[in-house]
Amino acid sequence: MALLSVKDLHVSYGAIKAVRGISFDINEGEIVTLIGANGAGKSTTLNTVAGLIKPESGSVEFDGASVVGVPAHKVVGRGMALCPEGRRVFTQMTVAENLEMGGYTRSDAENKETLEKVYAHFPRLKERCGQVAGTLSGGEQQMLAMGRALMSRPRLLMLDEPSMGLAPILVQEIFDIVKQLNEAGTTILLVEQNANMALSIADRAYVLEIGTIKKTGTGAELLVDDDVRKAYLGG
């Protein structure tokens, strides 16, 4: 049984059809990526899975149970966490306070243990634990957003454009951390405009165009697919 199963999902914003009947599965332990141009429906899909948007129709099941209509904070409690596009850290709060907010579904003892793991993945956050989040660099804020999501101990971590606006050296660092998290047992659903980087680490990938899935395959297969290369990889 898939850890996450999305079937015939339709999402609209008024008269605008953002997602048009997509279906995909994610197995435990995988990295799965959704790639596509702006407006393809990638972020809408993540936000719907996370409980932030109610679908027009279709099903979303996590670990065999429906999460359609489940409030977002309860979705987190079930084992899914979203690291949103644009980071959205609490800019007036410290690094430590942001991380504490991420662990609201867990006990103090669990949060203490998880915090040490987060700091092990992101040493700069430990160095800056008392610093106000709004004064961090873009790369550090991305690390904080990921760390905050990890504080809930998710089985499925959803990442929406983690490399956006980052220098190439930081992009590589973020993707290295994503691989480390996966190797440590976290299943990853990744939305990313840097298709080359996303496909290079993904077990499987789906190509979205105008709210529909146009192509699927392993990351390695889509890296050498002519249509994908022309459309998304500059080849």
C-alpha positions as CSV (number, residue, x, y, z in Angstrom):
1,M,0.0,0.0,0.0
2,A,1.3,3.5,-0.9
3,L,2.0,5.9,1.9
4,L,0.3,8.7,0.0
5,S,-2.3,8.0,-2.7
6,V,-3.9,10.8,-4.7
7,K,-6.7,9.8,-7.1
8,D,-8.5,11.9,-9.7
9,L,-7.9,15.1,-7.9
10,H,-9.6,18.3,-9.1
11,V,-9.0,21.7,-7.6
12,S,-10.5,25.0,-8.7
13,Y,-10.1,28.6,-7.8
14,G,-13.6,29.9,-8.8
15,A,-13.8,29.3,-12.5
16,I,-10.1,28.5,-12.9
17,K,-9.3,24.8,-13.0
18,A,-5.9,24.5,-11.3
19,V,-5.7,20.7,-11.0
20,R,-7.6,18.5,-13.5
21,G,-7.9,15.0,-12.4
22,I,-4.4,14.0,-11.4
23,S,-3.5,10.7,-9.8
24,F,-0.2,9.6,-8.2
25,D,1.2,7.5,-5.4
26,I,4.2,7.8,-3.1
27,N,5.7,4.7,-1.5
28,E,7.3,4.9,1.9
29,G,11.0,5.8,1.6
30,E,10.8,7.3,-1.8
31,I,11.7,10.8,-3.1
32,V,9.0,11.8,-5.6
33,T,9.1,15.0,-7.5
34,L,6.5,17.1,-9.4
35,I,8.0,19.3,-12.1
36,G,6.4,21.7,-14.5
37,A,6.2,25.4,-15.4
38,N,4.7,28.1,-13.3
39,G,0.9,27.6,-13.2
40,A,1.1,23.9,-13.8
41,G,-0.6,23.1,-10.5
42,K,2.3,21.8,-8.5
43,S,1.9,24.1,-5.4
44,T,-1.8,23.7,-5.5
45,T,-1.4,19.9,-5.3
46,L,0.9,20.2,-2.3
47,N,-1.4,22.6,-0.5
48,T,-4.4,20.3,-1.1
49,V,-2.5,17.3,0.2
50,A,-1.5,19.3,3.3
51,G,-5.1,20.3,4.0
52,L,-4.8,24.0,3.2
53,I,-7.1,23.7,0.1
54,K,-10.2,21.6,-0.1
55,P,-10.4,19.8,-3.4
56,E,-13.4,20.0,-5.7
57,S,-13.4,16.2,-6.0
58,G,-11.1,13.3,-5.8
59,S,-9.4,11.5,-3.0
60,V,-6.2,11.9,-0.9
61,E,-5.3,9.1,1.4
62,F,-2.3,9.0,3.8
63,D,-1.4,5.7,5.3
64,G,-4.7,4.2,4.1
65,A,-7.0,6.9,5.6
66,S,-8.6,9.9,3.8
67,V,-7.3,13.3,4.7
68,V,-9.8,15.3,2.5
69,G,-11.5,17.8,4.8
70,V,-9.1,17.2,7.7
71,P,-7.8,20.5,9.0
72,A,-4.2,21.3,8.2
73,H,-3.0,21.2,11.8
74,K,-4.5,17.7,12.2
75,V,-2.9,16.6,8.9
76,V,0.4,17.5,10.6
77,G,-0.5,15.3,13.6
78,R,-1.1,12.4,11.2
79,G,2.5,12.5,10.0
80,M,2.7,15.0,7.0
81,A,4.5,18.3,7.1
82,L,4.7,21.0,4.4
83,C,7.7,23.4,4.0
84,P,5.9,26.1,1.9
85,E,7.1,28.1,-1.0
86,G,8.7,31.3,0.1
87,R,9.8,29.8,3.4
88,R,7.3,31.8,5.5
89,V,9.3,31.8,8.7
90,F,8.0,33.9,11.6
91,T,10.3,36.8,11.0
92,Q,9.9,38.5,14.4
93,M,10.6,35.3,16.3
94,T,14.0,33.8,17.0
95,V,15.3,30.7,15.2
96,A,14.6,28.6,18.4
97,E,11.1,30.0,18.7
98,N,10.3,29.1,15.0
99,L,11.5,25.6,15.6
100,E,9.5,25.3,18.8
101,M,6.4,26.3,16.8
102,G,7.0,23.3,14.4
103,G,6.9,20.9,17.3
104,Y,3.5,21.8,18.7
105,T,2.0,18.4,18.0
106,R,4.8,16.6,20.0
107,S,5.7,16.4,23.7
108,D,8.5,18.4,25.3
109,A,10.7,15.3,25.5
110,E,10.1,14.5,21.8
111,N,10.9,18.0,20.8
112,K,14.1,18.1,22.8
113,E,15.3,14.9,21.0
114,T,14.1,16.2,17.5
115,L,15.7,19.6,18.0
116,E,19.1,17.9,18.4
117,K,18.6,16.0,15.1
118,V,17.5,19.2,13.3
119,Y,20.6,21.0,14.6
120,A,22.7,18.1,13.4
121,H,21.3,18.6,9.9
122,F,21.5,22.4,10.1
123,P,24.5,23.4,12.3
124,R,24.0,27.1,11.3
125,L,20.6,27.1,13.0
126,K,22.2,26.0,16.2
127,E,24.8,28.8,15.9
128,R,22.0,31.3,15.3
129,C,19.3,29.9,17.7
130,G,18.8,33.2,19.4
131,Q,18.8,35.3,16.3
132,V,15.6,36.8,14.9
133,A,14.6,34.8,11.9
134,G,14.0,37.9,9.7
135,T,17.7,38.8,9.8
136,L,18.8,35.4,8.4
137,S,20.0,35.0,4.9
138,G,17.7,33.4,2.3
139,G,19.5,30.1,2.6
140,E,19.4,30.1,6.3
141,Q,15.7,30.9,6.3
142,Q,15.1,27.9,3.9
143,M,17.0,25.7,6.4
144,L,14.8,27.1,9.2
145,A,11.6,26.4,7.3
146,M,12.8,22.8,6.7
147,G,13.9,22.4,10.3
148,R,10.5,23.7,11.5
149,A,8.7,21.2,9.4
150,L,10.9,18.4,10.7
151,M,10.1,19.2,14.3
152,S,6.7,17.5,13.8
153,R,8.6,14.2,13.0
154,P,6.8,13.8,9.6
155,R,6.8,10.5,7.8
156,L,6.1,12.5,4.6
157,L,7.9,15.8,4.2
158,M,6.6,18.0,1.4
159,L,9.0,20.7,0.0
160,D,7.7,23.5,-2.2
161,E,10.5,25.1,-4.2
162,P,13.3,24.8,-1.6
163,S,15.9,26.1,-4.0
164,M,14.0,29.3,-5.0
165,G,16.2,32.4,-4.9
166,L,19.3,30.6,-3.6
167,A,22.9,30.8,-4.9
168,P,24.1,27.6,-6.7
169,I,26.3,26.5,-3.8
170,L,23.4,26.8,-1.4
171,V,21.1,24.9,-3.8
172,Q,23.5,22.0,-3.7
173,E,23.7,22.1,0.1
174,I,19.9,22.0,0.4
175,F,19.6,19.1,-2.0
176,D,22.3,17.2,-0.1
177,I,20.3,17.7,3.0
178,V,17.1,16.4,1.3
179,K,19.0,13.3,0.3
180,Q,20.3,12.9,3.9
181,L,16.8,13.2,5.3
182,N,15.5,10.6,2.9
183,E,18.3,8.2,3.8
184,A,17.4,8.7,7.4
185,G,13.9,7.4,6.7
186,T,11.8,10.4,5.7
187,T,9.7,10.1,2.6
188,I,9.9,13.2,0.4
189,L,7.4,14.9,-2.0
190,L,9.3,17.6,-3.8
191,V,8.1,20.4,-6.0
192,E,11.0,22.2,-7.7
193,Q,11.6,24.4,-10.7
194,N,15.2,23.3,-10.8
195,A,14.2,20.2,-12.7
196,N,17.7,18.9,-13.2
197,M,18.5,18.8,-9.5
198,A,15.1,17.4,-8.6
199,L,15.3,14.6,-11.2
200,S,18.8,13.8,-10.2
201,I,17.7,12.8,-6.6
202,A,14.2,11.5,-7.3
203,D,13.2,7.9,-7.4
204,R,10.2,8.8,-9.5
205,A,8.8,11.9,-11.1
206,Y,5.6,13.4,-12.6
207,V,5.5,16.2,-15.2
208,L,2.6,18.5,-14.7
209,E,1.2,20.7,-17.5
210,I,-1.8,23.0,-17.0
211,G,-3.1,20.9,-14.1
212,T,-2.7,17.4,-15.7
213,I,0.1,14.8,-15.6
214,K,1.7,14.6,-19.0
215,K,4.5,12.2,-18.3
216,T,5.9,10.0,-15.5
217,G,8.9,7.8,-15.0
218,T,12.0,7.4,-12.8
219,G,14.1,10.4,-12.2
220,A,16.9,8.9,-14.3
221,E,14.5,8.2,-17.2
222,L,13.1,11.7,-17.3
223,L,16.6,13.2,-17.1
224,V,17.3,11.8,-20.6
225,D,13.8,12.1,-22.0
226,D,13.9,14.4,-25.1
227,D,10.6,16.2,-24.4
228,V,11.6,16.9,-20.7
229,R,15.1,18.0,-21.7
230,K,13.7,20.5,-24.2
231,A,11.0,21.8,-22.0
232,Y,12.7,21.9,-18.5
233,L,16.4,21.1,-18.7
234,G,17.6,23.6,-21.3
235,G,18.4,20.8,-23.8
